[in-house]
């Protein structure tokens, strides 16, 4: 269990945040729908958590109204979302500069923070992002469809019959298997309630952070699924056209939340690592997390001690150690220590 801490918001709420992993510092801006206690168990999110923990000093939090944060939403909108992000970073005393990752609606707070704090953000990565909500795109049909989704969510989200939730969740992973859909439906119910979720969705529809796009100065990577049903590709292009020198990579996927089994996920991971300069370290090709574990092995710590120091389970340490030994071409801890000290 990763340690969870809390920070007060400007309007008296409480946000839950956690920090884990080793490597280059990276902040993930909150977006729909997360739950710090359950994300690493979910077939929808577990591979995201694992990837970022293995490669980064990873800071994330549940947004207001969701997960372990207060279920009262308080004031919603770009001002509150950006202030929440700022408070989490300050409370965590996170090292600067850091890379920043945002998905979906989290893009609004990310671009505003990057524009207003240019010395803090070294790299900006936007996945399936948008700066304009559905009600701000001059698209009457799209706005009408989005309003229908908000209404359905508010009216039927808490029903025992999952059909109402399926209308919503299928937009995120349209070709998800039954296990993924069941997990997503359950995660939605654990994370928020119908009334709160409807308010969050409506606020997203009204968001407009486009005024900050041309003020972003850090290198920016935009990853967007070609057939994204939540944030259309046109919004990804809009970001790329207005953020100076941004790179747009279109992924061959229809999932708003990229899944571990699709090639687009591997492409996204490799592109992110190359973009931020966090590709595999040293001549053995170890990831930052693997290097951290090898460092602890060289300090003669047991798997149990490493698990405590790096805040992971003993089983995870063993799994990493197996991969490390394979990369080093050794079979024992003693051989690994010798190889680490003498080089390839």
C-alpha positions in Angstrom: 0.0 0.0 0.0 1.5 3.3 -1.0 1.4 6.0 1.7 -1.4 8.5 1.1 -1.3 12.0 2.4 -3.7 14.9 2.3 -3.5 18.6 1.5 -6.2 21.3 2.1 -7.7 23.2 -0.8 -8.4 26.9 -1.0 -12.1 26.2 -0.3 -11.7 23.9 2.7 -11.7 20.5 1.0 -9.0 17.7 1.4 -7.1 16.2 -1.6 -5.4 12.8 -1.4 -2.0 12.4 -2.9 0.8 9.9 -3.1 4.4 9.7 -4.2 6.2 6.6 -5.3 8.9 5.3 -7.7 12.4 6.4 -8.5 13.9 8.4 -11.3 13.2 11.7 -13.0 10.5 13.7 -11.1 7.1 13.6 -12.8 3.8 15.0 -11.7 0.5 13.5 -13.1 -2.3 16.1 -13.1 -5.6 14.6 -11.8 -8.2 13.6 -14.3 -11.2 11.3 -14.5 -11.4 8.7 -12.9 -8.8 7.7 -10.4 -8.7 6.1 -6.9 -5.3 6.0 -5.2 -6.3 2.9 -3.3 -7.5 0.8 -6.3 -5.7 2.1 -9.5 -2.8 -0.4 -9.2 -5.3 -3.3 -9.0 -7.3 -2.2 -12.1 -6.8 -3.8 -15.5 -7.5 -0.3 -16.9 -4.9 1.6 -14.8 -2.4 -0.9 -13.3 0.0 -0.8 -16.3 0.0 3.0 -16.1 0.9 3.0 -12.5 3.6 0.4 -12.9 5.2 2.1 -15.9 5.5 5.5 -14.3 6.6 4.1 -10.9 9.3 2.1 -12.6 10.7 5.1 -14.5 10.0 8.2 -12.5 9.7 9.7 -9.1 5.9 9.8 -9.5 3.5 12.3 -7.8 -0.2 11.9 -8.4 -3.5 12.7 -6.6 -7.2 12.2 -6.7 -9.1 15.2 -7.9 -11.7 16.9 -5.8 -14.9 14.8 -5.6 -13.1 11.5 -6.4 -11.3 8.7 -4.9 -9.8 9.3 -1.5 -10.2 13.1 -1.8 -13.3 14.8 -0.4 -16.5 13.8 -2.3 -17.7 17.4 -2.0 -16.5 19.1 -5.2 -16.4 22.7 -3.9 -15.6 25.2 -6.6 -15.1 23.6 -9.9 -13.2 25.0 -12.9 -9.7 25.9 -14.2 -8.9 28.2 -11.2 -9.6 25.5 -8.6 -8.0 22.7 -10.7 -4.8 24.7 -11.1 -4.7 25.7 -7.5 -5.2 22.1 -6.4 -2.2 21.0 -8.6 -0.1 23.8 -7.2 -0.9 22.9 -3.6 -0.1 19.2 -4.1 3.3 20.0 -5.6 4.2 22.5 -2.8 3.0 20.1 0.0 5.0 17.2 -1.5 8.1 19.5 -1.7 8.6 18.0 -5.1 12.0 18.6 -6.7 12.1 21.2 -9.6 12.2 21.2 -12.5 9.9 18.2 -13.1 8.2 16.7 -16.1 4.4 17.0 -16.1 1.9 14.5 -17.4 -1.8 15.3 -18.1 -4.6 13.3 -19.6 -8.0 14.5 -20.8 -9.4 17.5 -18.8 -6.2 17.5 -16.7 -4.6 19.3 -19.7 -6.2 22.6 -18.7 -4.5 22.8 -15.3 -1.3 21.5 -16.8 -0.9 24.1 -19.5 -1.9 26.9 -17.2 0.6 25.8 -14.6 3.4 25.4 -17.2 2.6 28.8 -18.7 2.6 30.5 -15.3 5.6 28.6 -13.8 8.0 28.2 -16.7 11.0 27.4 -14.5 9.2 24.5 -12.8 8.3 22.3 -15.8 11.0 20.7 -17.9 8.7 18.7 -20.2 5.0 18.6 -20.7 3.3 15.4 -21.9 -0.4 15.5 -22.9 -2.3 12.3 -23.6 -5.8 12.4 -25.1 -5.9 16.0 -23.9 -8.1 19.0 -24.6 -8.0 22.6 -23.6 -11.6 23.3 -24.6 -14.5 21.5 -23.1 -17.3 20.1 -25.3 -19.4 23.3 -24.7 -16.6 25.5 -25.9 -15.7 24.1 -29.3 -18.4 25.7 -31.5 -19.7 22.2 -32.2 -23.5 22.1 -31.5 -23.8 18.4 -32.2 -20.9 17.5 -30.0 -22.2 19.7 -27.2 -25.6 18.1 -27.4 -24.2 14.6 -27.3 -22.0 15.6 -24.3 -25.0 17.0 -22.5 -26.8 13.7 -23.0 -23.9 11.8 -21.5 -23.9 14.2 -18.4 -27.7 13.6 -18.0 -27.4 9.9 -18.4 -24.6 9.8 -15.8 -26.5 11.8 -13.3 -29.8 9.9 -13.7 -28.6 6.3 -14.1 -25.1 6.0 -12.7 -26.2 4.5 -9.3 -28.6 2.0 -10.8 -27.9 -1.7 -10.3 -28.3 -2.3 -14.0 -24.8 -1.4 -15.5 -26.4 -0.4 -18.8 -26.4 3.3 -17.9 -22.7 3.2 -16.8 -21.8 1.3 -20.0 -23.0 4.2 -22.1 -20.4 6.3 -20.3 -17.5 3.8 -19.9 -17.6 2.5 -23.5 -16.5 6.0 -24.6 -13.2 5.5 -22.8 -12.4 1.9 -23.9 -14.8 1.1 -26.7 -13.4 -2.4 -27.4 -12.7 -3.3 -23.8 -13.2 -6.9 -22.7 -15.8 -7.8 -20.1 -13.2 -7.8 -17.2 -12.1 -4.3 -18.1 -15.6 -3.0 -18.4 -16.6 -4.6 -15.1 -13.6 -3.1 -13.4 -14.2 0.3 -14.9 -17.9 0.3 -13.9 -16.9 -0.7 -10.4 -14.1 1.8 -10.2 -16.6 4.6 -11.2 -18.9 3.5 -8.4 -16.1 3.5 -5.9 -14.6 6.7 -7.0 -17.6 9.0 -7.1 -21.4 9.2 -7.0 -24.0 10.1 -9.7 -24.6 13.7 -8.5 -20.9 14.5 -8.0 -19.9 12.8 -11.2 -22.5 14.8 -13.2 -21.1 18.1 -11.7 -17.6 17.1 -12.6 -18.6 16.2 -16.2 -20.5 19.5 -16.6 -17.6 21.5 -15.4 -15.3 19.8 -17.8 -17.7 20.8 -20.6 -17.3 24.4 -19.7 -13.5 24.4 -19.4 -11.5 26.7 -21.6 -7.7 26.9 -21.1 -6.9 27.9 -24.7 -5.7 31.4 -23.5 -2.6 29.8 -21.9 -1.5 27.5 -24.8 0.7 30.0 -26.6 2.4 30.9 -23.3 3.8 27.4 -22.7 7.6 27.5 -23.1 8.7 24.0 -22.2 9.1 21.1 -24.7 5.6 19.6 -25.2 4.6 16.1 -26.4 1.1 15.5 -27.5 -0.1 11.8 -27.8 -3.6 11.3 -29.1 -5.5 8.2 -30.2 -6.8 8.5 -33.8 -10.3 7.4 -32.9 -10.5 8.8 -29.4 -14.2 8.9 -28.4 -13.8 11.2 -25.4 -11.4 13.9 -26.8 -11.5 14.0 -30.6 -8.2 14.1 -32.5 -9.1 17.6 -33.6 -8.5 18.8 -30.1 -5.1 17.2 -30.0 -4.3 19.1 -33.3 -5.7 22.3 -31.7 -3.1 21.9 -28.9 -0.3 21.1 -31.2 -1.1 24.1 -33.4 -1.1 26.6 -30.5 1.6 25.4 -28.1 4.9 26.6 -29.5 7.0 23.9 -31.0 4.8 21.1 -29.7 5.2 17.6 -31.1 2.0 15.6 -32.1 2.1 11.8 -32.3 -1.1 10.2 -33.5 -1.6 6.7 -32.0 -3.4 3.9 -33.8 -6.1 3.3 -31.2 -9.7 4.1 -30.3 -9.1 4.0 -26.5 -9.0 7.2 -24.5 -7.3 5.1 -21.8 -4.6 3.2 -23.6 -4.5 -0.5 -22.7 -1.6 -2.8 -22.0 -2.4 -5.2 -24.8 -2.4 -2.7 -27.6 0.6 -1.7 -29.7 -0.2 2.0 -29.1 0.6 1.6 -25.4 4.2 0.4 -26.2 4.5 3.2 -28.7 3.3 5.8 -26.1 5.7 4.5 -23.4 8.8 4.5 -25.7 7.9 7.9 -27.0 7.5 9.4 -23.5 10.8 8.0 -22.3 12.7 9.2 -25.4 11.0 12.7 -25.1 11.9 13.3 -21.5 15.3 11.7 -21.7 14.4 9.0 -19.2 15.2 6.0 -21.5 17.0 3.1 -20.0 20.0 3.9 -17.9 23.6 2.7 -18.0 25.2 0.1 -20.2 23.0 -2.7 -18.8 19.8 -1.1 -20.1 18.2 -0.8 -16.6 15.2 1.4 -16.0 15.5 3.9 -13.1 13.5 1.6 -10.8 15.7 -1.3 -11.7 18.8 0.7 -11.1 17.5 1.8 -7.7 16.8 -1.8 -6.7 20.3 -2.9 -7.9 21.8 -0.1 -5.8 20.0 -1.5 -2.8 21.2 -5.0 -3.6 24.7 -3.7 -3.7 24.1 -2.2 -0.2 23.5 -5.8 0.9 19.8 -5.2 1.8 17.4 -8.1 1.8 14.3 -8.1 -0.5 12.2 -7.2 2.6 14.4 -4.3 3.4 14.4 -3.1 -0.2 10.6 -3.3 -0.3 10.4 -1.1 2.8 13.0 1.5 1.5 11.5 1.8 -2.0 7.8 1.4 -0.8 6.9 -1.7 -2.8 5.9 -5.2 -2.1 8.4 -8.0 -1.6 7.0 -9.8 -4.6 7.5 -6.8 -6.8 11.1 -6.6 -5.6 11.6 -10.3 -6.5 10.1 -9.8 -10.0 12.3 -6.8 -10.6 15.4 -8.7 -9.4 14.7 -11.5 -11.8 14.6 -9.0 -14.7 17.8 -7.3 -13.4 19.7 -10.5 -13.2 18.6 -11.4 -16.8 19.9 -8.0 -18.1 23.2 -8.4 -16.2 23.5 -12.0 -17.3 23.9 -13.3 -13.8 22.0 -15.7 -11.5 22.9 -14.7 -8.0 23.0 -11.5 -5.9 26.7 -11.9 -5.4 27.3 -12.1 -9.1 25.0 -9.1 -9.6 27.0 -7.0 -7.1 30.2 -7.9 -8.8 28.9 -7.1 -12.3 27.5 -3.8 -11.1 30.9 -2.8 -9.6 33.0 -4.0 -12.5 30.8 -3.1 -15.4 29.8 -5.1 -18.5 
